[in-house]
Amino acid sequence: MTDRLQQHTNWVCVFFAAVLLAMTILAIPAGGRHMYEVITGIVCSLFCLLPALFFRKKIMRLPLWFTFIIEAAICMHGLGVLLLQYDLLVYYDTVTHTLSSFVITVCVFFTLLCVEHYGSSSGLRFTPAWTAMLVFVIMMAFGGYWEAFEYLVDNLTGTSMQYSPFDTVRDMLSNAMGSILSSTFMYFYLKHHDNETVVRSFALCSQLERLLTWNDCRDNSD
C-alpha cells in the first residue's frame, strides 16, 4: 500500500469518527437520550480511529476497501443508537447485523491466513473452500454467543437490545446472511490473491509475528 493510499485510509477513519462524535454532541441536549446512547456514540467514534491508530503505531495496516466497510458498520450502529433508527426503522437492525457479520467474517478470514502463514510448521493449510466453511461455522457460533450477551446486558442494565424472540431469530438469520456473503466474497478473493501477498500487505508488527510463530519457536527449541 502506497503512502498516499494509506493517507486516504486514515482520512476515512477520521471522517467517520468526526461524524459520530458530532452526532453524539448534538444528541446530548435532546430529550429522551440515555447515558447508554451517548456512551455508544463516543465508543463508536473511538473505534473508528483504530485502523489509523494501528498504522500510526506500526501495529498493522488494513486495506482501504476493508477499512471503509469497518467504518461503515461502526458508523451505522452508532447512528442507529443515537438517532433511534433501531426503533424507527423496521429493517435497520437487519442491515447492521448483516454488515457487522460481514466485517467480522472477513477479520476471521484474515486471521486464519496469518495463522497459516506464520505457523508454517503446524502443517495447517487453508484452502479457499475449506476456509469458507470453517469461518461460517465459527460465525454461527459467535452469533449465538452474541445474542446471549445482549440478553444478559438487557437484564443487567435495563436496555432493550432484544425486543422479542422473533428479533433474536431475525438477528441470527442476519448474521448467517452476512457470513454467507462474506465467505462467498472471500472465497473468490483468495482464488485471485496469493495468501502470502495478502498477509505481507498487513505489515504486522514484530510482536504479532512472534505471537503467531510461537508454536514454531517452541517446536524448534524442543
C-alpha positions in Angstrom: 0.0 0.0 0.0 1.4 3.4 -1.0 1.7 6.2 1.5 -0.9 8.2 -0.5 -3.4 5.4 -0.3 -2.7 5.0 3.4 -3.3 8.7 3.9 -6.7 8.2 2.3 -7.4 5.3 4.6 -6.5 7.4 7.7 -8.8 10.2 6.5 -11.6 7.8 6.1 -11.2 6.8 9.7 -11.1 10.5 10.9 -14.1 11.4 8.8 -16.4 8.7 10.2 -15.1 9.4 13.8 -15.9 13.1 13.4 -19.4 12.4 12.1 -20.2 10.1 15.1 -18.7 12.5 17.6 -20.6 15.4 16.2 -23.9 13.4 16.3 -23.1 12.4 19.9 -22.6 16.0 21.0 -25.8 17.1 19.2 -27.7 14.2 20.9 -26.7 15.1 24.4 -29.3 18.0 24.9 -32.0 16.1 23.0 -34.8 14.8 25.1 -35.1 11.1 25.8 -31.4 10.3 25.4 -29.9 7.9 27.9 -26.3 7.5 29.0 -26.1 4.3 27.1 -26.7 6.1 23.8 -24.2 8.8 24.5 -21.6 6.3 25.6 -22.3 4.2 22.5 -21.6 7.3 20.3 -18.4 8.1 22.0 -17.1 4.5 22.0 -18.0 4.0 18.3 -16.2 7.2 17.3 -13.1 6.0 19.1 -13.3 2.6 17.4 -13.4 4.4 14.1 -9.9 5.7 14.7 -8.5 2.2 15.4 -7.3 1.4 11.9 -5.5 4.7 11.6 -4.0 4.2 15.1 -2.8 0.7 14.3 -1.0 2.1 11.3 0.5 5.1 13.2 1.8 2.8 15.9 3.1 0.4 13.3 1.0 -2.5 14.6 -0.6 -3.3 11.3 -2.2 -1.7 8.2 -5.5 -2.6 6.6 -6.7 -2.4 3.0 -8.7 0.7 2.1 -11.7 -1.3 1.0 -11.8 -3.2 4.2 -11.3 -0.1 6.3 -14.2 1.6 4.6 -16.5 -1.4 5.4 -15.4 -1.4 9.0 -16.1 2.3 9.4 -19.5 2.0 7.7 -20.5 -0.8 10.1 -19.4 1.1 13.2 -21.0 4.3 12.0 -24.3 2.7 11.1 -24.5 1.1 14.6 -23.6 4.4 16.3 -26.1 6.5 14.3 -28.7 3.8 14.8 -28.5 4.2 18.5 -28.1 8.0 18.6 -30.9 8.7 16.1 -33.1 5.9 17.4 -33.1 4.2 14.0 -33.3 0.8 15.6 -36.7 1.8 17.0 -38.0 3.8 14.0 -36.9 1.6 11.0 -38.1 -2.0 11.0 -35.2 -3.4 9.0 -32.4 -1.2 10.3 -31.3 -3.8 12.8 -31.2 -6.4 10.0 -28.9 -4.3 7.9 -26.5 -3.5 10.7 -26.3 -7.2 11.8 -25.7 -8.3 8.3 -23.0 -5.7 7.7 -21.3 -6.3 11.1 -21.3 -10.1 10.5 -19.7 -9.5 7.1 -16.9 -7.4 8.7 -16.2 -9.9 11.5 -16.2 -12.8 9.0 -13.5 -11.0 6.9 -11.5 -10.5 10.1 -11.6 -14.2 10.9 -10.5 -15.0 7.3 -7.5 -12.7 7.6 -6.7 -14.1 11.0 -6.6 -17.6 9.7 -4.4 -16.6 6.8 -1.9 -15.1 9.2 -2.0 -18.2 11.4 -1.3 -20.4 8.4 1.5 -18.1 7.1 3.4 -17.7 10.4 2.6 -21.1 11.9 4.1 -23.0 8.9 5.5 -25.9 11.0 2.0 -26.7 12.3 1.0 -28.2 9.0 -2.1 -26.0 8.7 -3.2 -25.4 5.1 -6.4 -23.5 4.5 -7.9 -23.9 1.0 -10.4 -21.2 0.0 -13.4 -23.7 0.1 -12.4 -25.2 3.4 -11.7 -21.8 5.0 -15.1 -20.5 3.8 -16.9 -23.4 5.5 -14.9 -23.2 8.7 -15.4 -19.5 9.1 -19.2 -19.8 8.5 -19.4 -22.3 11.4 -17.3 -20.1 13.6 -19.5 -17.1 12.8 -22.7 -19.0 13.6 -21.4 -19.9 17.0 -20.3 -16.4 17.6 -23.7 -15.1 16.6 -25.3 -17.4 19.2 -23.0 -16.2 22.0 -23.6 -12.5 20.9 -27.4 -12.9 21.3 -26.8 -14.4 24.8 -24.6 -11.5 25.6 -27.3 -9.0 24.5 -29.9 -10.8 26.7 -27.5 -10.6 29.7 -26.9 -6.9 29.2 -30.6 -6.2 28.9 -31.2 -7.9 32.2 -28.4 -6.2 34.0 -28.7 -2.6 32.6 -32.3 -2.3 31.6 -31.5 -1.7 27.9 -33.7 -3.2 25.1 -31.3 -4.7 22.6 -33.5 -7.7 22.3 -37.2 -6.9 21.7 -38.6 -10.4 21.3 -37.8 -14.0 20.4 -38.6 -13.0 16.8 -36.0 -10.3 16.9 -33.4 -12.7 18.2 -34.1 -15.2 15.4 -34.0 -12.4 12.8 -30.7 -11.3 14.1 -29.2 -14.8 13.9 -30.5 -15.1 10.3 -28.9 -11.7 9.5 -25.7 -12.9 11.0 -25.9 -16.0 8.9 -26.6 -14.0 5.7 -23.6 -11.7 6.4 -21.4 -14.7 6.9 -22.5 -16.4 3.7 -22.0 -13.2 1.7 -18.6 -12.6 3.2 -17.5 -16.2 2.9 -18.5 -16.2 -0.8 -16.7 -12.9 -1.4 -13.5 -14.1 0.4 -13.6 -17.5 -1.5 -13.3 -15.7 -4.8 -10.9 -13.1 -3.3 -8.5 -15.8 -2.2 -8.8 -17.6 -5.5 -7.3 -14.5 -7.2 -4.9 -13.3 -4.5 -1.9 -15.2 -3.2 -2.1 -15.8 0.6 1.4 -14.7 1.3 1.0 -11.5 -0.6 -2.2 -10.7 1.4 -0.6 -11.4 4.7 2.5 -9.4 3.9 0.3 -6.4 2.9 -0.8 -6.2 6.6 2.8 -5.3 7.7 2.2 -6.9 11.1 4.5 -5.6 13.9 7.2 -7.9 15.2 5.3 -8.6 18.4 2.4 -10.0 16.5 4.6 -12.0 14.2 6.4 -13.6 17.3 3.0 -14.4 18.8 1.9 -16.2 15.6 5.1 -18.1 15.3 5.2 -19.1 19.0 4.5 -22.7 18.2 7.2 -22.8 15.6 9.7 -21.3 18.2 8.6 -23.8 20.8 9.0 -26.7 18.4 12.5 -25.6 17.4 13.5 -25.2 21.0 12.4 -28.8 21.7 
